Amino acid sequence: MTTAVDRGELAGALRDAVRTVPGVSRLVTTGIVEVATQVPGGTIPGVKVAGDRPEVHVAVSRLPVEPVAQAVLRACDEVMTRYGDDRPVRVVVADVDVSSLPPRRG
């Protein structure tokens, strides 16, 4: 498990990895409870590393959603392994950016 000292670094690494996944349009913070990691000078939106199960909340711009979510999970697992953290990451697809989808045929 991570310590308070490196929580921000881990959250930043997760954010950076998730942003590179094709089909992820953005990290999402909104909901009933804001999803973010507090760091000195601000927050890392869409990533929560506190607790037993870190979370990343994303919006996708590609269908089907499941392959994008699986790619996000793989990217997160690589980061967690690199940081020596064996907690599983929960990936939440919180939104679909419909305007980014290709036009429907037919």
C-alpha positions in Angstrom: 0.0 0.0 0.0 1.2 3.5 -0.7 2.1 6.1 2.0 0.8 9.7 2.1 4.2 10.8 0.8 3.9 9.1 -2.5 0.1 9.2 -3.0 0.3 12.2 -5.3 3.0 10.6 -7.4 1.0 7.4 -7.8 -2.1 9.3 -8.7 -0.2 11.4 -11.2 1.3 8.2 -12.8 -2.1 6.6 -13.0 -3.5 9.8 -14.6 -0.7 10.0 -17.1 -1.1 6.3 -18.1 -4.8 6.5 -18.5 -4.6 9.6 -20.7 -2.5 7.6 -23.2 -5.1 4.9 -23.7 -6.9 5.2 -27.1 -10.5 5.8 -26.6 -10.2 7.7 -23.3 -11.3 11.3 -23.9 -10.9 12.6 -20.3 -10.8 11.8 -16.6 -14.1 12.5 -14.8 -14.5 14.0 -11.4 -18.2 14.6 -11.1 -20.7 12.3 -9.4 -22.3 12.2 -6.0 -18.9 12.4 -4.5 -16.0 14.1 -6.3 -13.3 11.6 -7.4 -9.9 13.2 -7.0 -6.7 12.9 -5.1 -5.6 15.8 -3.0 -2.0 16.9 -3.6 -0.1 19.9 -2.4 -1.4 22.8 -4.5 -4.4 21.1 -5.9 -6.0 17.9 -7.0 -5.6 15.1 -9.5 -9.1 14.8 -10.9 -10.6 11.4 -11.8 -8.1 9.4 -9.7 -8.6 8.2 -6.2 -5.8 6.3 -4.6 -6.8 6.3 -0.9 -8.4 3.3 0.7 -8.3 -0.4 -0.2 -9.1 0.0 -3.9 -7.9 2.9 -6.0 -10.3 4.2 -8.7 -10.0 5.9 -12.0 -13.1 7.4 -13.6 -13.0 8.1 -17.3 -15.1 9.2 -20.2 -14.7 7.3 -23.4 -14.9 8.3 -27.1 -14.9 4.9 -28.7 -17.3 2.0 -28.8 -17.6 -0.7 -27.7 -16.7 0.5 -24.1 -15.4 -2.8 -22.7 -12.1 -2.9 -24.7 -11.3 0.7 -23.7 -12.0 -0.1 -20.1 -9.9 -3.2 -20.3 -7.0 -1.2 -21.8 -7.4 1.3 -19.0 -7.2 -1.5 -16.4 -4.0 -2.9 -18.0 -2.4 0.5 -18.0 -3.3 1.0 -14.3 -2.1 -2.5 -13.4 1.3 -1.7 -15.0 1.6 1.5 -12.9 0.6 -0.2 -9.7 3.2 -3.0 -10.4 5.8 -0.3 -11.1 5.1 1.3 -7.7 5.0 -2.1 -5.9 1.4 -1.7 -5.0 -0.7 -4.8 -5.3 -4.1 -3.2 -4.8 -6.6 -3.8 -7.7 -7.7 -0.7 -9.5 -11.4 -0.1 -10.1 -12.1 1.4 -13.5 -15.4 3.4 -13.9 -16.6 4.5 -17.3 -18.5 7.5 -16.0 -19.4 9.0 -19.4 -19.4 8.5 -23.1 -18.5 11.5 -25.2 -21.1 11.0 -27.9 -19.9 14.0 -29.9 -16.5 12.2 -30.4 -18.1 9.0 -31.8 -18.1 8.4 -35.5 -21.5 9.1 -37.3 -24.0 6.3 -37.4 -24.2 4.5 -40.7 -27.6 3.8 -42.3 
